Amino acid sequence: MLKKTFTLEHTLYALALAIALGLRFLHLGALPLSDFEADWALQSLGIVNGLKPALGPNPGYIHLTAVLFAIFGASDFWARFWPALAGSGLVLAPWFVRSRIGRLPALVLAFGLALDPGLNALSRLAGGPMLAIAFLALTLVLWLDGRRAAAGLFAGLALLSGPSVWFGVFGLLLAWAAAQLLPSGFRGMTSAVETEPGGGAESVRPQSGLYSGQGLTAALSWGLGTLLVVGSLLVFSPQGLAAFVKSFAVFFSNWWTLSDVPLGRVFLALPAYELLPLVFGLVGLVRGLIKRDAVSIKLSLWALAALLLVVVCVGRQVADLGWALLPLWALAAVELGRHFDFSSANRWVVGGVITFIFVLLVLSWLTLANLTLLDPISTQARLQWVFIGGIALVIAIALVLVGSGWTVNEAWLGGVWGVLLPLALFTLAMTTGAAGVRKPRTLELWNPEPRLGRADLVLKVANEISNLNTGYDAQLPLAIVGVDSPALRWLFRDWEVEESDIFAPEATPELVITPFGVDLTLTADYRGEPLVWREVGDWYNATFVNWLNWFVYRQMPVLREDIILWVRADLLLDNQGLPTP
């Protein structure tokens, strides 16, 4: 038996996993749950409290999160734990396909998945589609690697992960059907992956093909077992199985239920966040077609199928682009994996080209940032745009000169790395914003709207009033009148809350929350304070300068919805003979 050793390859995968865990779990519970997230978390909390709530079509998240709530208590962190863990585990998927795309491209893919802005944003979204994306991707790679039982387990988890999983399944089926229509010359070509021995990794398991019947019984057994155990929460919540069936119906309803997110805004997320995989993925697509590389062609079909579904599905959301990111990053990784060999190139020449292009691209970004301060129709703004175009022309001429004066390989290596490094910095910057770990908070496309405003201030004021009068937080009755917000219910989950649509004039609750502009007509005296509760980007009224400012700084005018927190007058300091701070 061969002794397995910890190699450099293992170390790099561990580093990619550590980066993924850091980006996904850093300040995971700092931001309060939005309405979208709180709706799912409240269902998990309802199960823990024995309320038997009607479950939405994501029983996997609801039941797994209910287990965490039962053990550790309900919190924003634990509500987002499973998507963050699944998004981190996705980084290990390239390990199982390194024999198909090459060890070096697989490593590049692992780091790409760890740093991707969209995947990081979805991983920090409670109840979002990340469970479906991660579990289905792991199902695919584990099946390709011959691990049938593990593939069946993750397939069962994927099927319980909401309507988004069907988006991914249909995308894969569409790509497979398109691949069958290709000429046999395209289907039969093999990929030029690394085959040299030694490479720092243990031997790769034999491959048996995606549709082989070997191990099908084990896969079905584990899949059905997972479906029944997790779907019913060990029979404590059997309605989860009905919710699983409902996810299929909800997916199909998206084909005729119009989304409030226009198609243009969805596809804006690609250049706004995914420039690195987009640029090198397109290069990999073209190279794959020219070289008739089977792996690149199949990945291209998968990416195009996922994008096509986004176009034709009228109920689309920006999160649906997550399915296209996987093959797009794989294409980019295969392409980038070709450009790590500097042994035959003059490193001084390559280094000079890299530095030259890097400086020019940084200069073009600073020029773009300066355009946000100018009148878009002014002469100065036009000259700035000409300057940016001139930079692109200078880069192209420089690469041609280097290729003719030295070698094409040196020009190509310098060009690739000169573009790669600034795009990597751009990706990292976009990731910190999309993940919500950058201050000040920015307006991101990946997060479903509306986002919460000053939820922390709402809870802080209510707790201060409670502590002043009872000595403890969350001890006063609270009435919520005319505000339908799952996030508000989640925020006050530890309080005694009564919700209604109209006032009961004879009632005198200690605290009342109403929409802005509503006056209380109760028998007792109240004082109210307006607080920002929800915000949405003013996308439809945005000007060109607004859009440019958003692209550079992620800042956009917002529309705010206020609520009023009313406090009964006798609970305030000045009515108790105490000095008001």
C-alpha positions as CSV (number, residue, x, y, z in Angstrom):
1,M,0.0,0.0,0.0
2,L,1.3,3.4,-1.0
3,K,1.8,5.9,1.8
4,K,-0.1,9.1,1.2
5,T,2.0,12.2,1.9
6,F,0.9,15.8,2.4
7,T,2.2,17.6,-0.7
8,L,2.4,21.2,-2.0
9,E,-0.9,20.5,-3.9
10,H,-2.7,19.6,-0.7
11,T,-1.3,22.7,0.9
12,L,-2.6,24.9,-1.8
13,Y,-6.1,23.4,-1.7
14,A,-6.0,23.9,2.1
15,L,-5.1,27.6,1.5
16,A,-8.0,28.0,-1.0
17,L,-10.3,26.4,1.5
18,A,-9.0,28.7,4.3
19,I,-9.6,31.8,2.1
20,A,-13.1,30.6,1.3
21,L,-13.9,30.0,4.9
22,G,-12.5,33.4,5.9
23,L,-14.4,35.4,3.3
24,R,-17.7,33.5,3.9
25,F,-17.6,33.4,7.7
26,L,-16.0,36.8,8.5
27,H,-18.7,38.9,10.3
28,L,-21.3,36.4,9.0
29,G,-23.9,37.5,11.6
30,A,-23.0,41.3,11.6
31,L,-25.8,42.3,9.2
32,P,-29.4,41.7,10.2
33,L,-31.4,39.3,8.1
34,S,-33.3,40.8,5.2
35,D,-37.0,40.0,4.5
36,F,-35.9,37.3,2.1
37,E,-33.6,35.6,4.6
38,A,-35.9,36.1,7.6
39,D,-38.8,34.4,5.9
40,W,-36.7,31.1,5.8
41,A,-35.2,31.5,9.2
42,L,-38.6,32.0,10.8
43,Q,-39.8,28.7,9.4
44,S,-36.8,26.9,11.0
45,L,-37.5,28.7,14.3
46,G,-41.2,27.7,14.1
47,I,-40.2,24.0,13.9
48,V,-37.9,24.4,16.9
49,N,-40.8,26.1,18.8
50,G,-43.2,23.2,17.9
51,L,-45.5,25.4,15.8
52,K,-45.6,23.2,12.7
53,P,-45.4,26.1,10.2
54,A,-46.2,25.8,6.5
55,L,-42.9,25.2,4.9
56,G,-41.6,26.9,1.8
57,P,-39.9,24.9,-1.1
58,N,-36.5,24.7,0.6
59,P,-36.9,22.0,3.2
60,G,-33.1,21.2,3.2
61,Y,-32.2,24.6,4.5
62,I,-35.2,24.8,6.9
63,H,-34.5,21.5,8.5
64,L,-30.7,21.7,8.7
65,T,-31.0,25.2,10.2
66,A,-33.7,24.1,12.7
67,V,-31.1,21.6,14.0
68,L,-28.7,24.4,14.6
69,F,-31.3,26.6,16.3
70,A,-32.3,23.8,18.6
71,I,-28.6,23.3,19.7
72,F,-27.2,26.8,19.7
73,G,-30.2,29.1,19.7
74,A,-31.6,31.3,16.9
75,S,-29.2,34.0,15.6
76,D,-28.2,35.7,12.3
77,F,-25.0,33.7,12.3
78,W,-26.6,30.3,12.6
79,A,-29.3,31.3,10.1
80,R,-26.5,31.8,7.5
81,F,-24.2,29.0,8.6
82,W,-25.2,26.2,6.1
83,P,-25.0,28.3,2.9
84,A,-21.6,29.6,4.1
85,L,-20.4,26.1,4.8
86,A,-21.7,24.8,1.5
87,G,-20.1,27.7,-0.4
88,S,-16.8,26.9,1.3
89,G,-17.1,23.2,0.5
90,L,-17.6,24.0,-3.2
91,V,-13.9,25.1,-3.3
92,L,-12.9,21.4,-2.9
93,A,-14.9,20.3,-6.0
94,P,-12.0,20.9,-8.4
95,W,-10.0,18.2,-6.6
96,F,-12.2,15.5,-7.9
97,V,-11.9,16.6,-11.6
98,R,-8.2,17.4,-11.7
99,S,-7.6,14.3,-13.9
100,R,-10.0,15.7,-16.5
101,I,-9.0,19.4,-16.6
102,G,-5.4,19.1,-15.3
103,R,-4.0,19.6,-11.8
104,L,-2.9,23.2,-12.4
105,P,-6.2,24.3,-13.8
106,A,-8.0,22.6,-11.0
107,L,-6.0,24.6,-8.5
108,V,-6.7,27.8,-10.3
109,L,-10.4,26.9,-10.3
110,A,-10.3,26.2,-6.5
111,F,-8.9,29.7,-5.9
112,G,-11.3,31.2,-8.3
113,L,-14.3,29.7,-6.6
114,A,-12.9,30.8,-3.2
115,L,-12.6,34.5,-4.3
116,D,-15.6,34.8,-6.7
117,P,-17.8,37.8,-5.7
118,G,-21.1,36.3,-6.7
119,L,-20.5,32.9,-5.0
120,N,-19.4,34.7,-1.9
121,A,-22.5,36.9,-1.8
122,L,-24.8,33.8,-2.3
123,S,-22.9,31.9,0.4
124,R,-23.7,34.6,2.9
125,L,-27.5,34.6,2.1
126,A,-29.7,32.6,4.4
127,G,-32.0,30.3,2.5
128,G,-30.5,31.3,-0.8
129,P,-29.5,29.1,-3.8
130,M,-26.0,28.3,-2.6
131,L,-27.0,25.0,-1.1
132,A,-28.4,23.9,-4.5
133,I,-25.4,25.1,-6.4
134,A,-22.8,23.5,-4.1
135,F,-24.6,20.2,-3.5
136,L,-25.4,19.7,-7.2
137,A,-21.8,20.6,-8.2
138,L,-20.5,18.1,-5.6
139,T,-22.9,15.5,-6.9
140,L,-21.5,15.9,-10.4
141,V,-17.8,15.8,-9.6
142,L,-18.2,12.9,-7.1
143,W,-20.1,10.9,-9.7
144,L,-17.4,11.6,-12.3
145,D,-14.7,10.6,-9.7
146,G,-16.5,7.2,-9.2
147,R,-17.7,8.0,-5.7
148,R,-21.3,6.8,-6.2
149,A,-22.5,6.7,-2.6
150,A,-21.2,10.2,-1.8
151,A,-22.7,11.5,-5.1
152,G,-26.1,10.0,-4.1
153,L,-25.9,11.7,-0.6
154,F,-25.3,15.1,-2.1
155,A,-27.9,14.5,-4.8
156,G,-30.5,14.0,-2.1
157,L,-29.4,17.2,-0.4
158,A,-29.5,19.1,-3.7
159,L,-33.1,18.0,-4.4
160,L,-34.1,19.4,-1.0
161,S,-32.4,22.8,-1.7
162,G,-35.3,24.7,-3.3
163,P,-36.4,25.6,-6.8
164,S,-32.9,26.7,-7.8
165,V,-31.7,23.2,-8.1
166,W,-34.0,22.6,-11.0
167,F,-32.5,25.5,-12.7
168,G,-29.2,23.8,-12.5
169,V,-30.5,20.4,-13.5
170,F,-32.2,21.8,-16.6
171,G,-29.0,23.7,-17.5
172,L,-27.0,20.5,-17.3
173,L,-29.6,18.5,-19.3
174,L,-29.7,21.2,-22.0
175,A,-25.9,21.3,-22.2
176,W,-25.8,17.5,-22.5
177,A,-28.4,17.5,-25.2
178,A,-26.5,20.1,-27.2
179,A,-23.3,18.1,-26.8
180,Q,-25.0,15.1,-28.5
181,L,-25.8,17.2,-31.5
182,L,-22.1,18.1,-32.1
183,P,-20.2,16.4,-34.9
184,S,-18.4,13.2,-33.7
185,G,-15.1,14.9,-34.3
186,F,-15.9,17.4,-31.5
187,R,-17.3,14.9,-29.1
188,G,-14.4,12.4,-29.5
189,M,-11.5,14.8,-29.0
190,T,-9.8,14.5,-25.6
191,S,-8.5,17.4,-23.5
192,A,-4.9,18.2,-23.3
193,V,-4.5,17.9,-19.6
194,E,-1.5,17.2,-17.5
195,T,-0.6,13.5,-17.6
196,E,3.0,13.6,-16.3
197,P,3.6,11.4,-13.2
198,G,4.5,12.8,-9.9
199,G,2.8,16.3,-9.9
200,G,2.5,16.3,-6.2
201,A,-0.8,14.6,-5.9
202,E,-1.9,11.1,-5.1
203,S,-3.1,8.8,-7.9
204,V,-6.4,9.6,-9.4
205,R,-9.3,7.2,-9.1
206,P,-10.3,5.5,-12.3
207,Q,-13.1,7.2,-14.2
208,S,-16.1,5.4,-15.4
209,G,-18.2,8.1,-17.2
210,L,-21.1,10.2,-16.1
211,Y,-23.8,7.8,-17.2
212,S,-22.4,4.5,-16.2
213,G,-24.7,2.2,-14.4
214,Q,-22.0,1.0,-12.0
215,G,-22.8,1.9,-8.4
216,L,-26.2,3.2,-9.3
217,T,-27.8,1.1,-6.5
218,A,-25.5,2.7,-3.9
219,A,-26.2,6.2,-5.3
220,L,-30.0,5.6,-5.3
221,S,-29.9,4.2,-1.8
222,W,-28.0,7.1,-0.3
223,G,-30.0,9.6,-2.3
224,L,-33.4,8.3,-1.2
225,G,-32.2,7.8,2.4
226,T,-31.0,11.4,2.5
227,L,-34.2,12.6,0.9
228,L,-36.3,10.9,3.5
229,V,-34.2,11.6,6.6
230,V,-33.4,15.3,5.9
231,G,-36.7,15.9,4.1
232,S,-38.7,14.8,7.1
233,L,-36.2,15.8,9.8
234,L,-36.3,12.2,11.1
235,V,-40.1,12.3,10.9
236,F,-40.3,15.3,13.2
237,S,-41.3,17.5,10.3
238,P,-42.9,15.3,7.6
239,Q,-44.3,18.3,5.8
240,G,-40.8,18.9,4.4
241,L,-41.4,16.1,1.9
242,A,-44.4,18.0,0.6
243,A,-42.3,21.2,0.4
244,F,-39.8,19.2,-1.7
245,V,-42.5,18.4,-4.2
246,K,-43.6,22.0,-4.2
247,S,-40.1,23.2,-5.2
248,F,-40.7,21.7,-8.7
249,A,-44.0,23.6,-9.1
250,V,-42.4,26.9,-7.9
251,F,-39.6,26.5,-10.4
252,F,-42.1,26.1,-13.3
253,S,-44.2,29.1,-12.0
254,N,-41.1,31.3,-12.6
255,W,-41.6,30.8,-16.3
256,W,-44.7,32.9,-16.4
257,T,-44.4,35.0,-13.2
258,L,-42.7,38.2,-14.3
259,S,-39.7,39.2,-12.2
260,D,-39.1,42.7,-10.9
261,V,-35.5,42.5,-11.9
262,P,-35.0,43.4,-15.6
263,L,-32.8,41.3,-17.8
264,G,-30.2,44.1,-18.3
265,R,-29.6,44.4,-14.6
266,V,-29.1,40.7,-14.3
267,F,-26.5,40.5,-17.0
268,L,-24.8,43.7,-15.7
269,A,-23.5,41.5,-12.8
270,L,-21.1,39.8,-15.3
271,P,-18.9,42.8,-16.2
272,A,-19.6,44.4,-12.8
273,Y,-18.3,41.5,-10.7
274,E,-17.0,38.7,-13.0
275,L,-14.6,40.4,-15.4
276,L,-11.8,37.9,-14.7
277,P,-13.7,34.6,-15.5
278,L,-15.6,36.4,-18.2
279,V,-12.5,37.6,-20.1
280,F,-10.5,34.4,-19.8
281,G,-13.5,32.2,-20.1
282,L,-14.3,33.7,-23.5
283,V,-10.7,33.2,-24.5
284,G,-10.9,29.6,-23.4
285,L,-14.2,29.1,-25.3
286,V,-12.6,30.3,-28.5
287,R,-9.4,28.3,-28.0
288,G,-11.6,25.2,-27.2
289,L,-13.5,25.6,-30.5
290,I,-10.3,26.1,-32.5
291,K,-8.5,23.1,-30.8
292,R,-11.6,21.0,-30.7
293,D,-11.0,20.4,-27.0
294,A,-13.8,18.2,-25.6
295,V,-13.6,19.5,-22.0
296,S,-13.6,23.2,-23.1
297,I,-16.5,22.6,-25.5
298,K,-18.7,20.9,-22.9
299,L,-18.0,23.6,-20.4
300,S,-18.8,26.2,-23.0
301,L,-22.1,24.5,-23.7
302,W,-22.9,24.3,-20.0
303,A,-22.2,28.1,-19.6
304,L,-24.3,29.0,-22.6
305,A,-27.2,26.8,-21.5
306,A,-27.2,28.4,-18.0
307,L,-27.2,31.9,-19.6
308,L,-29.9,30.9,-22.0
309,L,-32.1,29.8,-19.2
310,V,-31.6,33.2,-17.5
311,V,-32.7,34.9,-20.7
312,V,-35.9,32.9,-21.3
313,C,-37.0,32.6,-17.7
314,V,-39.2,35.6,-17.0
315,G,-39.0,35.0,-13.2
316,R,-35.2,35.4,-13.3
317,Q,-33.1,36.7,-10.5
318,V,-29.4,37.8,-10.4
319,A,-28.7,34.7,-8.2
320,D,-29.6,32.5,-11.2
321,L,-26.3,33.6,-12.8
322,G,-24.6,31.5,-10.1
323,W,-25.1,28.5,-12.3
324,A,-23.2,30.0,-15.2
325,L,-20.2,31.0,-12.9
326,L,-19.2,27.4,-12.4
327,P,-18.5,26.5,-16.1
328,L,-17.2,30.0,-16.7
329,W,-14.6,29.8,-14.0
330,A,-13.7,26.3,-15.2
331,L,-13.1,27.6,-18.7
332,A,-11.0,30.4,-17.4
333,A,-9.0,28.0,-15.2
334,V,-8.3,25.8,-18.1
335,E,-7.1,28.8,-20.1
336,L,-5.0,30.3,-17.3
337,G,-3.4,26.9,-16.6
338,R,-1.6,27.1,-19.9
339,H,0.3,30.2,-18.8
340,F,2.4,29.2,-15.8
341,D,5.4,28.0,-17.8
342,F,8.1,30.7,-17.9
343,S,11.0,28.4,-18.5
344,S,11.4,29.2,-22.2
345,A,10.7,32.9,-22.0
346,N,13.0,35.9,-21.2
347,R,11.7,36.8,-17.7
348,W,13.0,40.3,-17.9
349,V,10.9,40.9,-21.1
350,V,7.8,39.2,-19.6
351,G,8.2,41.1,-16.4
352,G,8.5,44.4,-18.3
353,V,5.4,43.7,-20.3
354,I,3.4,42.7,-17.1
355,T,4.5,45.9,-15.3
356,F,3.7,48.1,-18.4
357,I,0.2,46.7,-18.8
358,F,-0.6,46.6,-15.1
359,V,0.3,50.3,-14.8
360,L,-1.8,51.3,-17.8
361,L,-4.8,49.4,-16.7
362,V,-4.6,50.9,-13.2
363,L,-4.4,54.3,-14.9
364,S,-7.4,53.6,-17.0
365,W,-9.4,52.6,-13.8
366,L,-8.4,55.9,-12.1
367,T,-9.5,57.8,-15.2
368,L,-12.8,56.0,-15.1
369,A,-13.2,56.9,-11.5
370,N,-12.5,60.5,-12.4
371,L,-15.3,60.5,-15.0
372,T,-17.8,60.1,-12.1
373,L,-17.0,63.7,-11.2
374,L,-17.5,65.2,-14.7
375,D,-20.5,66.2,-16.8
376,P,-20.8,63.2,-19.2
377,I,-21.4,65.6,-22.2
378,S,-18.5,67.9,-21.4
379,T,-15.4,68.1,-23.6
380,Q,-13.2,67.0,-20.7
381,A,-15.3,63.9,-20.2
382,R,-15.0,63.0,-23.9
383,L,-11.3,63.5,-23.8
384,Q,-11.1,61.1,-20.8
385,W,-13.0,58.4,-22.8
386,V,-10.6,58.9,-25.7
387,F,-7.7,58.6,-23.3
388,I,-9.1,55.2,-22.0
389,G,-9.5,54.0,-25.6
390,G,-5.9,55.2,-26.3
391,I,-4.6,53.1,-23.4
392,A,-6.2,50.0,-25.0
393,L,-4.6,50.8,-28.3
394,V,-1.2,51.4,-26.8
395,I,-1.4,48.0,-25.0
396,A,-2.3,46.3,-28.3
397,I,0.6,48.0,-30.1
398,A,3.1,47.1,-27.3
399,L,2.1,43.5,-27.5
400,V,2.6,43.4,-31.3
401,L,6.0,45.0,-30.9
402,V,7.1,42.6,-28.2
403,G,5.9,39.6,-30.3
404,S,7.8,40.8,-33.4
405,G,10.9,41.9,-31.5
406,W,11.2,38.9,-29.2
407,T,8.7,36.0,-29.3
408,V,5.0,35.6,-29.5
409,N,5.2,33.4,-26.3
410,E,6.8,36.3,-24.3
411,A,4.2,38.8,-25.6
412,W,1.4,36.4,-24.8
413,L,2.7,35.5,-21.3
414,G,3.2,39.2,-20.5
415,G,-0.2,40.1,-21.8
416,V,-2.0,37.4,-19.9
417,W,-0.4,38.2,-16.6
418,G,-0.5,41.9,-17.1
419,V,-4.3,41.6,-17.5
420,L,-4.7,38.9,-14.9
421,L,-3.2,40.7,-11.9
422,P,-5.4,43.9,-12.0
423,L,-8.4,41.7,-12.7
424,A,-7.6,39.6,-9.7
425,L,-7.4,42.8,-7.5
426,F,-10.7,43.9,-9.1
427,T,-12.3,40.5,-8.2
428,L,-11.0,40.7,-4.6
429,A,-12.4,44.3,-4.2
430,M,-15.8,43.3,-5.6
431,T,-15.8,40.2,-3.3
432,T,-15.4,42.3,-0.1
433,G,-18.3,44.5,-1.2
434,A,-20.6,41.7,-2.4
435,A,-19.9,39.7,0.8
436,G,-20.8,42.7,3.0
437,V,-17.5,42.8,4.8
438,R,-16.4,46.2,3.5
439,K,-17.2,49.5,5.2
440,P,-19.1,51.6,4.3
441,R,-21.8,49.2,3.1
442,T,-22.5,49.3,-0.6
443,L,-25.4,48.5,-2.9
444,E,-24.9,45.1,-4.5
445,L,-26.8,43.3,-7.2
446,W,-26.5,39.8,-5.7
447,N,-28.5,40.6,-2.6
448,P,-32.3,40.5,-3.0
449,E,-34.0,43.8,-2.4
450,P,-35.2,45.4,-0.3
451,R,-32.2,45.5,2.1
452,L,-32.6,46.6,5.7
453,G,-31.7,50.1,6.8
454,R,-31.2,50.8,10.5
455,A,-32.6,47.6,12.0
456,D,-29.9,47.7,14.6
457,L,-31.1,51.1,15.8
458,V,-34.7,49.9,15.9
459,L,-33.8,47.0,18.2
460,K,-31.4,49.1,20.3
461,V,-34.0,51.8,21.1
462,A,-36.6,49.2,22.0
463,N,-34.2,47.4,24.3
464,E,-33.2,50.6,26.0
465,I,-36.8,51.4,26.8
466,S,-37.3,47.9,28.1
467,N,-34.2,47.9,30.2
468,L,-35.1,51.3,31.6
469,N,-38.5,50.1,32.8
470,T,-37.9,46.5,33.7
471,G,-34.1,46.1,34.0
472,Y,-34.0,43.6,31.2
473,D,-34.1,43.6,27.4
474,A,-37.1,42.3,25.4
475,Q,-39.5,42.4,28.4
476,L,-42.1,44.8,27.2
477,P,-45.1,43.9,25.0
478,L,-44.8,45.2,21.4
479,A,-47.5,45.8,18.9
480,I,-46.8,45.8,15.2
481,V,-49.6,47.5,13.2
482,G,-49.7,47.6,9.4
483,V,-46.1,46.6,8.8
484,D,-45.7,43.3,6.9
485,S,-42.0,42.4,7.3
486,P,-40.5,39.0,8.1
487,A,-37.3,40.8,9.0
488,L,-39.2,42.8,11.7
489,R,-40.7,39.6,13.1
490,W,-37.3,38.0,13.2
491,L,-35.7,41.0,14.8
492,F,-38.2,40.9,17.7
493,R,-38.3,37.1,17.9
494,D,-37.5,37.2,21.6
495,W,-40.2,39.7,22.4
496,E,-43.9,39.3,23.2
497,V,-45.3,40.6,19.8
498,E,-48.8,41.1,18.7
499,E,-49.4,41.9,15.0
500,S,-52.5,43.4,13.5
501,D,-53.6,45.5,10.5
502,I,-55.7,48.1,12.4
503,F,-55.6,49.8,15.8
504,A,-57.6,48.7,18.8
505,P,-58.5,52.1,20.3
506,E,-58.9,50.8,23.8
507,A,-55.4,49.1,23.8
508,T,-52.4,50.8,25.4
509,P,-49.4,48.7,24.5
510,E,-46.0,49.9,25.8
511,L,-44.4,49.9,22.3
512,V,-45.9,50.2,18.9
513,I,-44.4,50.0,15.4
514,T,-46.3,51.5,12.5
515,P,-45.6,52.7,9.0
516,F,-44.3,56.2,8.5
517,G,-47.1,58.8,8.3
518,V,-49.5,57.0,10.6
519,D,-50.7,58.8,13.7
520,L,-51.8,56.9,16.8
521,T,-55.3,57.5,18.0
522,L,-55.1,55.6,21.3
523,T,-56.3,56.6,24.7
524,A,-52.7,56.9,26.1
525,D,-50.1,59.5,25.0
526,Y,-47.2,58.2,22.8
527,R,-44.1,59.7,21.4
528,G,-42.7,58.4,18.1
529,E,-39.3,58.3,16.3
530,P,-39.0,57.6,12.6
531,L,-36.3,55.1,11.7
532,V,-35.1,53.9,8.3
533,W,-36.3,50.3,7.9
534,R,-35.9,49.3,4.3
535,E,-34.0,50.6,1.3
536,V,-34.0,49.8,-2.5
537,G,-31.8,51.2,-5.2
538,D,-33.4,53.9,-7.3
539,W,-32.4,51.8,-10.4
540,Y,-35.2,53.0,-12.7
541,N,-34.4,56.7,-12.3
542,A,-30.6,56.4,-12.4
543,T,-28.7,58.5,-14.8
544,F,-25.6,57.6,-16.7
545,V,-23.5,59.2,-14.0
546,N,-25.4,57.3,-11.3
547,W,-24.6,54.0,-13.1
548,L,-21.0,54.9,-13.7
549,N,-20.7,55.9,-10.0
550,W,-22.2,52.5,-9.0
551,F,-19.9,50.6,-11.3
552,V,-16.8,52.2,-9.8
553,Y,-17.9,52.8,-6.1
554,R,-21.1,50.7,-5.8
555,Q,-23.0,53.8,-4.7
556,M,-26.5,54.5,-6.0
557,P,-29.4,56.8,-4.8
558,V,-31.8,54.8,-2.7
559,L,-35.5,54.9,-1.9
560,R,-36.1,54.6,1.8
561,E,-39.1,53.2,3.7
562,D,-39.4,54.5,7.3
563,I,-41.2,53.0,10.2
564,I,-42.1,54.8,13.5
565,L,-41.3,53.3,16.8
566,W,-43.9,54.7,19.3
567,V,-43.2,54.6,23.0
568,R,-46.0,55.2,25.6
569,A,-45.2,58.5,27.2
570,D,-45.2,57.3,30.8
571,L,-42.2,54.9,30.0
572,L,-39.9,57.8,29.1
573,L,-37.3,59.4,31.3
574,D,-38.8,62.8,31.6
575,N,-42.2,61.4,32.6
576,Q,-40.5,59.4,35.5
577,G,-38.8,62.4,37.0
578,L,-35.4,61.4,35.6
579,P,-33.0,63.6,33.7
580,T,-33.1,63.2,29.9
581,P,-29.7,62.6,28.4
